[in-house]
Amino acid sequence: MKKEYDFSNGERGKFFEPNASLSLPVYLDSEVQKYLTERARSKGIELNQLVNELLRKDIDMIESVR
């Protein structure tokens, strides 16, 4: 790294996107991923769709107990 950087020609907010969404990576254990991938394939859906469905069910269950 340099000791100093020249930002005199910089433009504040040049890459800012107000409606940008952040997708966080989720890392599954290999056996969990294998199982869920097989289940998703057998249902004919994408893995992320299956995981979202399962998480929504868990959220509904948690909220119903509150």
C-alpha positions as CSV (number, residue, x, y, z in Angstrom):
1,M,0.0,0.0,0.0
2,K,1.1,3.5,-0.6
3,K,1.6,5.9,2.3
4,E,-0.8,8.4,0.8
5,Y,-3.6,8.3,-1.8
6,D,-4.9,11.2,-3.8
7,F,-8.7,11.5,-3.6
8,S,-8.9,15.0,-4.9
9,N,-10.6,13.9,-8.1
10,G,-12.8,11.4,-6.3
11,E,-16.6,11.5,-6.5
12,R,-18.6,10.8,-3.4
13,G,-21.4,8.2,-3.9
14,K,-20.4,7.3,-7.4
15,F,-21.2,3.6,-6.9
16,F,-24.1,4.1,-4.4
17,E,-27.3,2.3,-5.4
18,P,-30.2,3.2,-3.0
19,N,-32.3,0.1,-3.9
20,A,-29.4,-2.4,-4.0
21,S,-30.0,-5.6,-2.0
22,L,-27.3,-7.6,-0.2
23,S,-27.4,-11.3,-0.6
24,L,-25.5,-13.0,2.2
25,P,-23.8,-16.2,1.5
26,V,-25.0,-19.2,3.5
27,Y,-22.7,-22.1,4.0
28,L,-24.4,-25.5,4.6
29,D,-22.7,-28.6,6.0
30,S,-21.9,-31.0,3.2
31,E,-24.4,-33.7,4.4
32,V,-27.2,-31.1,4.8
33,Q,-26.5,-29.7,1.4
34,K,-26.4,-33.1,-0.2
35,Y,-29.8,-34.1,1.5
36,L,-31.5,-30.8,0.6
37,T,-30.1,-30.9,-3.0
38,E,-31.6,-34.4,-3.5
39,R,-34.9,-33.3,-2.0
40,A,-35.0,-30.2,-4.2
41,R,-34.2,-32.3,-7.3
42,S,-37.0,-34.8,-6.5
43,K,-39.5,-31.9,-6.1
44,G,-38.2,-30.3,-9.4
45,I,-37.2,-27.0,-7.7
46,E,-34.0,-25.1,-7.0
47,L,-32.1,-25.6,-3.8
48,N,-32.6,-22.0,-2.7
49,Q,-36.4,-22.2,-3.2
50,L,-36.5,-25.4,-1.0
51,V,-34.3,-23.8,1.7
52,N,-36.5,-20.7,1.7
53,E,-39.7,-22.8,2.0
54,L,-38.2,-24.7,5.0
55,L,-37.1,-21.5,6.7
56,R,-40.5,-19.9,6.2
57,K,-42.1,-22.9,7.9
58,D,-39.7,-22.6,10.8
59,I,-40.4,-18.9,11.1
60,D,-44.2,-19.5,11.1
61,M,-43.8,-22.2,13.8
62,I,-41.7,-19.9,16.0
63,E,-44.2,-17.1,15.6
64,S,-47.1,-19.3,16.4
65,V,-45.6,-20.2,19.8
66,R,-45.1,-16.6,20.8
